[in-house]
Amino acid sequence: MHKRLAACQILTYDDPLRSAEKVLHWMGEAAAAQVDIVAFPEACLCGYCCDDAYWLSADRRAFAEAEAAVVEAAGRLGIGVVLGTVHWSEEILYNSVLVIDASGQVCGRYAKTHLAERWPSAGQHLPIYDVGAVPSCFIICHDVRYPELVRLPAARGAKVCFYCSNESGLLSEHKLSAYRAMPIARATENGIFLVMANAPADAADMHSPSQSHGNSKIVHPDGNVLVEAGHFEERLVVADVDIGEATGHIARRAVDDDTVLRAWMRSGLDLVDMPRHQNGA
């Protein structure tokens, strides 16, 4: 099965509706490029705003309206979308991605598990969603430092990991080597594709929390980077991939080989929420 995957590297704003307008523009660009699934950076509907005062008065209706516009456009354009956003559940705020199929159906959400910011609560859900018939898992920014968040879904059959981030910027030079290494490791240590959508650096404000260091990329299961963006550019990062090359064999060996870790790894598989049809539901 061949798919055209994309990461969209863009700057956005603290206004969800203004950010959604930019997301919709780039969805149109992705659809014109015949992309099947496109991912956007972490919390892109709010420009990764970390101001406590912002979250005390955040307009939930604006986020809902912005998400609805993206869902509608996904169905109209026939493109799958992994959207960096936030959501509230029983008054608890989460930093999350909204996963939308090309039919315009919402597959579900993944909420960031390991937090690097004060404003959200930690997610407690490790899902696999079928996006365009591709079993996919998800991590958000700081999550990339915790390999089990990808290994367990990969061992359960995930073929692509969508990694949405808004990492520290270019001024944090000591982090850049690790930032490049970790997404590549998550792909090759599991034998799956990884699509990283990160915010670019902003030459006009290198201290802004809504900017990062770019380098959005798509990584092959063998660890080779198929395509990668620069630091400052806003662009689509696109690659044609053969999903069949995501064998997940390394992840499966972690649970199948007769090692001291096998029972522990197998118990972890129960934490992964599978698509309903794969659960037999």
KEMI-931971 format. One record per residue: residue in three letters; x, y, z of N, C-alpha, C in turn; residue number from 1. Coordinates in steps of 0.05 Angstrom, whole numbers. Layout:
N
REC;res;n.u;n.v;n.w;ca.u;ca.v;ca.w;c.u;c.v;c.w;n
REC;ALA;X;Y;Z;X;Y;Z;X;Y;Z;NUM
...
// end
This chain:
281
REC;res;n.u;n.v;n.w;ca.u;ca.v;ca.w;c.u;c.v;c.w;n
REC;MET;17;-24;0;0;0;0;18;25;0;1
REC;HIS;15;41;-20;30;66;-23;14;90;-13;2
REC;LYS;27;107;2;14;131;12;33;155;9;3
REC;ARG;22;178;5;37;203;5;32;217;32;4
REC;LEU;53;218;48;51;229;75;64;257;75;5
REC;ALA;55;274;93;66;301;95;66;312;123;6
REC;ALA;85;328;129;86;345;153;85;374;144;7
REC;CYS;69;389;158;66;418;151;80;434;173;8
REC;GLN;102;448;165;118;464;183;110;493;181;9
REC;ILE;94;503;200;84;530;199;84;543;227;10
REC;LEU;84;569;227;79;585;250;49;591;252;11
REC;THR;39;592;277;11;599;280;8;619;303;12
REC;TYR;-17;623;312;-23;646;330;-38;636;354;13
REC;ASP;-41;654;374;-56;647;398;-86;647;393;14
REC;ASP;-95;658;370;-123;659;362;-130;633;346;15
REC;PRO;-146;615;358;-152;590;344;-164;593;316;16
REC;LEU;-182;613;313;-195;617;287;-175;627;266;17
REC;ARG;-157;645;274;-137;655;256;-117;632;249;18
REC;SER;-110;616;268;-93;593;263;-106;574;244;19
REC;ALA;-132;569;248;-146;550;231;-147;559;202;20
REC;GLU;-149;585;198;-147;595;170;-121;587;157;21
REC;LYS;-99;589;172;-73;582;160;-72;552;156;22
REC;VAL;-82;536;175;-83;507;172;-99;500;147;23
REC;LEU;-122;512;143;-139;506;120;-124;512;94;24
REC;HIS;-109;534;94;-94;541;70;-74;518;63;25
REC;TRP;-59;509;83;-39;489;79;-52;461;74;26
REC;MET;-75;457;84;-90;432;77;-96;433;47;27
REC;GLY;-104;456;37;-109;459;9;-84;453;-8;28
REC;GLU;-61;464;1;-36;459;-13;-29;429;-12;29
REC;ALA;-34;416;10;-29;387;12;-47;371;-6;30
REC;ALA;-72;379;-7;-91;365;-24;-84;368;-53;31
REC;ALA;-75;392;-61;-66;397;-88;-41;380;-95;32
REC;ALA;-25;374;-75;-2;357;-79;-8;328;-77;33
REC;GLN;-34;322;-74;-44;294;-73;-33;279;-48;34
REC;VAL;-30;294;-27;-22;282;-1;-46;266;10;35
REC;ASP;-40;243;22;-61;227;34;-66;235;64;36
REC;ILE;-44;240;78;-46;247;107;-26;269;112;37
REC;VAL;-35;290;126;-17;312;133;-18;317;163;38
REC;ALA;5;321;176;7;327;204;15;356;208;39
REC;PHE;5;368;230;11;396;237;25;396;264;40
REC;PRO;39;418;271;54;419;296;37;418;321;41
REC;GLU;50;413;343;38;413;369;23;439;375;42
REC;ALA;-2;436;385;-18;459;394;-18;482;374;43
REC;CYS;-19;475;349;-16;496;328;-41;514;328;44
REC;LEU;-64;504;338;-88;522;338;-85;545;357;45
REC;CYS;-66;543;376;-62;565;394;-33;576;394;46
REC;GLY;-18;569;373;9;578;372;26;569;395;47
REC;TYR;19;546;406;32;535;430;35;556;452;48
REC;CYS;13;570;458;14;590;478;17;578;506;49
REC;CYS;36;588;521;41;577;548;36;598;570;50
REC;ASP;21;618;564;14;639;583;-9;629;601;51
REC;ASP;-4;628;627;-24;618;646;-50;635;644;52
REC;ALA;-47;661;641;-71;678;639;-88;671;614;53
REC;TYR;-74;664;593;-89;656;568;-107;632;574;54
REC;TRP;-97;612;588;-112;588;592;-134;592;613;55
REC;LEU;-131;611;631;-153;617;650;-178;628;636;56
REC;SER;-174;641;613;-196;653;599;-199;643;571;57
REC;ALA;-187;620;565;-188;610;537;-217;606;528;58
REC;ASP;-222;613;503;-249;610;491;-252;582;479;59
REC;ARG;-265;565;494;-269;538;484;-285;536;459;60
REC;ARG;-304;555;456;-320;555;431;-303;561;407;61
REC;ALA;-283;578;410;-266;584;387;-250;559;379;62
REC;PHE;-240;544;399;-226;519;392;-244;500;378;63
REC;ALA;-269;497;388;-288;478;376;-295;487;348;64
REC;GLU;-298;513;343;-305;523;316;-281;518;297;65
REC;ALA;-257;523;308;-233;519;291;-230;490;283;66
REC;GLU;-234;472;302;-232;443;297;-253;435;277;67
REC;ALA;-277;445;280;-299;437;262;-292;446;233;68
REC;ALA;-280;469;230;-272;478;203;-252;459;191;69
REC;VAL;-233;449;207;-213;431;197;-225;404;190;70
REC;VAL;-243;395;207;-257;369;202;-272;371;176;71
REC;GLU;-287;393;172;-303;396;147;-285;397;123;72
REC;ALA;-262;411;125;-244;413;102;-231;386;96;73
REC;ALA;-225;370;116;-213;344;112;-232;327;94;74
REC;GLY;-258;327;101;-277;311;85;-280;323;57;75
REC;ARG;-281;349;55;-285;362;29;-261;358;11;76
REC;LEU;-237;359;22;-212;356;7;-203;327;4;77
REC;GLY;-215;310;20;-207;281;19;-179;276;28;78
REC;ILE;-172;288;52;-145;285;63;-147;279;92;79
REC;GLY;-130;261;101;-128;255;130;-111;277;143;80
REC;VAL;-118;283;168;-105;305;183;-99;296;211;81
REC;VAL;-74;302;220;-67;300;248;-61;328;258;82
REC;LEU;-79;339;274;-79;368;280;-71;372;309;83
REC;GLY;-50;388;313;-42;397;340;-63;416;351;84
REC;THR;-74;410;374;-95;426;386;-95;422;416;85
REC;VAL;-117;430;429;-121;424;457;-150;415;460;86
REC;HIS;-157;403;482;-185;397;487;-190;396;517;87
REC;TRP;-215;400;525;-224;397;552;-241;373;555;88
REC;SER;-237;357;576;-255;335;582;-261;336;612;89
REC;GLU;-286;339;619;-294;341;647;-278;363;661;90
REC;GLU;-276;386;648;-262;409;658;-232;406;660;91
REC;ILE;-221;385;650;-192;381;650;-181;387;622;92
REC;LEU;-160;403;621;-148;412;596;-125;394;588;93
REC;TYR;-125;386;562;-104;369;552;-91;381;527;94
REC;ASN;-65;377;524;-50;383;500;-52;359;482;95
REC;SER;-65;361;459;-72;337;444;-70;341;414;96
REC;VAL;-73;318;400;-77;319;372;-105;307;366;97
REC;LEU;-117;320;346;-143;310;336;-137;296;310;98
REC;VAL;-146;271;308;-140;254;285;-165;251;268;99
REC;ILE;-163;259;242;-186;260;225;-180;244;200;100
REC;ASP;-199;227;191;-196;212;167;-204;228;143;101
REC;ALA;-196;219;119;-201;233;94;-231;234;88;102
REC;SER;-247;218;101;-276;219;97;-289;242;114;103
REC;GLY;-272;255;130;-283;276;148;-293;265;174;104
REC;GLN;-287;240;180;-294;228;205;-272;231;225;105
REC;VAL;-279;238;249;-259;240;271;-253;213;281;106
REC;CYS;-227;205;280;-219;179;291;-217;180;321;107
REC;GLY;-208;202;332;-205;205;360;-183;225;367;108
REC;ARG;-174;225;391;-153;243;401;-131;227;415;109
REC;TYR;-107;239;415;-86;230;433;-77;254;449;110
REC;ALA;-76;251;476;-67;273;493;-39;267;503;111
REC;LYS;-22;287;503;6;285;510;10;271;537;112
REC;THR;27;251;537;31;235;562;51;248;580;113
REC;HIS;74;255;570;96;266;586;98;296;581;114
REC;LEU;92;312;601;88;341;597;114;356;601;115
REC;ALA;117;378;586;139;396;590;128;424;595;116
REC;GLU;102;427;600;90;453;605;70;450;628;117
REC;ARG;63;473;641;46;472;665;16;471;659;118
REC;TRP;8;480;636;-21;486;633;-38;461;628;119
REC;PRO;-28;439;615;-46;417;611;-43;395;633;120
REC;SER;-61;376;632;-58;351;648;-48;329;629;121
REC;ALA;-36;309;642;-24;287;626;-46;268;615;122
REC;GLY;-43;260;590;-61;241;579;-57;213;590;123
REC;GLN;-78;197;589;-78;170;600;-87;149;579;124
REC;HIS;-82;155;554;-94;139;532;-73;136;511;125
REC;LEU;-68;111;503;-47;104;482;-61;90;459;126
REC;PRO;-71;106;440;-87;94;418;-72;88;393;127
REC;ILE;-83;69;378;-77;66;349;-102;73;334;128
REC;TYR;-100;91;315;-123;97;298;-116;90;269;129
REC;ASP;-136;80;254;-133;75;226;-138;102;211;130
REC;VAL;-117;113;199;-120;138;184;-114;131;155;131
REC;GLY;-135;133;138;-131;125;111;-122;96;108;132
REC;ALA;-133;79;125;-126;50;125;-98;44;135;133
REC;VAL;-85;64;147;-58;61;158;-60;61;188;134
REC;PRO;-54;39;202;-53;39;231;-32;57;241;135
REC;SER;-39;77;257;-21;99;264;-21;104;294;136
REC;CYS;2;111;304;4;119;332;15;148;333;137
REC;PHE;16;160;357;20;188;360;36;195;385;138
REC;ILE;54;214;382;67;226;405;69;256;401;139
REC;ILE;72;270;423;73;299;422;98;309;437;140
REC;CYS;115;322;423;138;336;433;154;320;453;141
REC;HIS;153;327;479;169;315;500;165;285;501;142
REC;ASP;143;275;491;138;246;490;160;231;476;143
REC;VAL;173;244;457;193;230;440;216;218;457;144
REC;ARG;219;228;482;241;219;499;233;193;514;145
REC;TYR;209;183;509;199;159;523;192;138;503;146
REC;PRO;212;121;496;209;103;473;186;84;474;147
REC;GLU;177;76;498;155;57;501;129;67;489;148
REC;LEU;126;94;487;101;105;475;99;98;446;149
REC;VAL;121;92;433;120;84;405;124;53;403;150
REC;ARG;141;42;420;146;13;418;121;-4;422;151
REC;LEU;105;3;442;81;-13;448;61;-12;424;152
REC;PRO;54;12;414;36;12;391;48;-2;366;153
REC;ALA;75;2;362;88;-12;339;86;-42;342;154
REC;ALA;89;-52;366;87;-81;370;58;-91;366;155
REC;ARG;39;-73;369;11;-80;364;2;-75;335;156
REC;GLY;21;-65;318;14;-63;290;14;-36;278;157
REC;ALA;21;-15;293;22;12;282;44;13;260;158
REC;LYS;38;25;238;57;27;215;70;55;213;159
REC;VAL;56;75;223;67;103;222;63;115;250;160
REC;CYS;84;129;258;82;146;282;81;175;273;161
REC;PHE;60;189;280;58;218;275;67;233;300;162
REC;TYR;88;249;297;101;263;319;98;293;315;163
REC;CYS;80;305;331;74;333;329;88;348;351;164
REC;SER;104;369;345;121;381;365;123;411;362;165
REC;ASN;131;423;384;139;451;384;162;454;404;166
REC;GLU;185;445;395;208;441;413;221;468;418;167
REC;SER;242;467;435;258;491;440;270;501;414;168
REC;GLY;276;527;414;285;539;389;315;537;385;169
REC;LEU;325;550;365;353;548;357;372;560;378;170
REC;LEU;362;577;396;378;587;417;386;566;437;171
REC;SER;371;544;439;378;522;456;395;502;440;172
REC;GLU;419;511;433;436;496;415;443;468;426;173
REC;HIS;445;466;453;453;441;465;433;419;462;174
REC;LYS;408;426;453;387;406;450;385;396;421;175
REC;LEU;398;409;402;392;404;374;401;376;365;176
REC;SER;423;367;375;432;340;367;413;319;376;177
REC;ALA;404;321;400;384;301;410;358;303;395;178
REC;TYR;349;328;389;325;332;375;325;318;347;179
REC;ARG;349;317;335;351;303;309;352;273;313;180
REC;ALA;365;264;334;370;236;337;344;221;346;181
REC;MET;328;233;364;307;217;376;285;209;356;182
REC;PRO;275;226;338;255;217;319;265;195;301;183
REC;ILE;291;197;293;303;176;276;304;150;292;184
REC;ALA;311;151;317;313;127;334;285;114;337;185
REC;ARG;264;131;342;238;119;345;229;104;321;186
REC;ALA;237;112;297;230;98;272;245;72;270;187
REC;THR;272;74;272;288;50;265;288;29;287;188
REC;GLU;285;38;313;284;18;335;259;2;335;189
REC;ASN;239;11;319;213;-3;317;207;-15;290;190
REC;GLY;220;-4;269;214;-13;242;188;-1;231;191
REC;ILE;183;25;237;159;39;227;167;66;216;192
REC;PHE;149;78;200;154;105;190;148;125;213;193
REC;LEU;162;148;212;156;170;230;153;196;214;194
REC;VAL;131;210;220;126;236;207;127;257;229;195
REC;MET;147;275;228;150;295;248;142;322;237;196
REC;ALA;123;335;250;114;362;243;121;380;266;197
REC;ASN;141;397;261;151;416;282;147;444;272;198
REC;ALA;144;463;290;143;491;282;170;501;273;199
REC;PRO;171;520;255;197;531;246;207;551;266;200
REC;ALA;232;559;263;243;582;277;231;608;265;201
REC;ASP;229;628;282;218;654;273;239;675;275;202
REC;ALA;250;684;253;272;703;252;263;730;265;203
REC;ALA;237;735;266;228;761;277;226;760;307;204
REC;ASP;225;736;319;223;733;348;233;705;356;205
REC;MET;259;704;360;271;678;367;265;669;395;206
REC;HIS;252;685;411;245;678;438;215;670;440;207
REC;SER;200;672;419;171;666;420;167;637;426;208
REC;PRO;148;630;444;142;602;450;128;588;426;209
REC;SER;117;604;407;103;592;385;122;583;362;210
REC;GLN;148;588;365;167;580;345;186;559;357;211
REC;SER;200;545;339;217;523;347;243;524;331;212
REC;HIS;251;501;320;276;501;305;272;487;278;213
REC;GLY;247;481;270;242;469;244;251;440;243;214
REC;ASN;263;433;220;273;406;215;251;385;216;215
REC;SER;226;393;208;206;372;204;215;352;184;216
REC;LYS;208;327;188;220;306;172;202;282;170;217
REC;ILE;208;265;150;196;238;148;218;218;148;218
REC;VAL;216;198;165;238;179;170;228;151;161;219
REC;HIS;245;137;146;239;110;137;243;91;161;220
REC;PRO;230;67;160;235;48;182;264;39;185;221
REC;ASP;280;42;164;309;35;167;325;57;179;222
REC;GLY;313;80;186;326;102;200;336;123;181;223
REC;ASN;333;120;155;341;141;136;320;163;135;224
REC;VAL;329;188;135;311;210;132;305;214;102;225
REC;LEU;279;212;96;271;213;67;270;242;58;226
REC;VAL;262;260;75;259;289;68;259;304;94;227
REC;GLU;270;329;94;272;345;118;272;374;111;228
REC;ALA;258;390;128;256;419;124;280;432;137;229
REC;GLY;284;457;130;304;474;143;294;485;169;230
REC;HIS;309;504;180;302;515;206;280;536;204;231
REC;PHE;280;553;184;262;576;184;238;574;165;232
REC;GLU;239;557;146;220;557;125;193;546;133;233
REC;GLU;172;557;122;145;546;124;140;530;99;234
REC;ARG;134;505;102;131;488;78;118;461;86;235
REC;LEU;111;447;65;103;419;67;128;402;63;236
REC;VAL;130;381;79;151;361;76;136;336;68;237
REC;VAL;141;326;43;125;305;31;143;282;22;238
REC;ALA;132;258;27;146;234;17;126;213;9;239
REC;ASP;131;199;-13;116;176;-21;128;151;-8;240
REC;VAL;112;136;6;122;113;21;106;88;14;241
REC;ASP;119;65;17;106;39;16;102;30;44;242
REC;ILE;76;30;53;70;24;81;79;-5;87;243
REC;GLY;80;-22;67;89;-50;71;117;-52;81;244
REC;GLU;133;-30;78;161;-31;88;162;-26;118;245
REC;ALA;140;-18;130;139;-15;159;131;-42;171;246
REC;THR;150;-59;175;145;-87;184;141;-88;214;247
REC;GLY;152;-69;229;150;-70;258;165;-93;270;248
REC;HIS;184;-105;256;196;-130;265;213;-126;290;249
REC;ILE;226;-103;293;242;-98;316;224;-95;341;250
REC;ALA;202;-80;338;183;-78;361;172;-105;369;251
REC;ARG;165;-121;349;153;-147;356;174;-165;369;252
REC;ARG;199;-163;362;219;-180;375;221;-173;404;253
REC;ALA;216;-148;411;217;-141;439;197;-156;456;254
REC;VAL;174;-164;444;154;-179;459;154;-208;453;255
REC;ASP;167;-217;431;167;-245;423;192;-260;432;256
REC;ASP;215;-247;432;240;-261;439;239;-270;468;257
REC;ASP;251;-293;473;252;-304;500;273;-289;517;258
REC;THR;266;-266;527;284;-250;543;272;-245;570;259
REC;VAL;288;-233;588;279;-226;615;257;-205;614;260
REC;LEU;254;-191;592;235;-169;589;208;-178;576;261
REC;ARG;207;-203;566;184;-210;549;158;-208;564;262
REC;ALA;155;-218;588;130;-218;602;122;-189;608;263
REC;TRP;142;-172;616;136;-144;621;127;-130;596;264
REC;MET;140;-134;574;132;-121;549;104;-130;540;265
REC;ARG;99;-156;543;72;-166;535;50;-154;552;266
REC;SER;55;-150;577;35;-138;594;29;-109;585;267
REC;GLY;50;-96;575;46;-69;565;29;-66;541;268
REC;LEU;27;-88;525;10;-87;501;-19;-82;508;269
REC;ASP;-28;-90;532;-55;-86;540;-62;-56;544;270
REC;LEU;-42;-39;545;-47;-11;549;-53;3;522;271
REC;VAL;-49;-10;500;-54;2;474;-83;-2;466;272
REC;ASP;-96;20;459;-124;19;450;-124;16;419;273
REC;MET;-135;-6;410;-135;-13;382;-160;-1;368;274
REC;PRO;-159;2;341;-184;9;327;-206;-11;332;275
REC;ARG;-230;-2;332;-252;-19;340;-254;-45;324;276
REC;HIS;-249;-42;297;-252;-66;280;-229;-86;287;277
REC;GLN;-206;-76;296;-184;-94;303;-188;-107;330;278
REC;ASN;-205;-94;347;-212;-106;372;-234;-127;369;279
REC;GLY;-245;-129;345;-267;-147;341;-294;-135;348;280
REC;ALA;-294;-109;354;-319;-96;363;-336;-88;338;281
// end
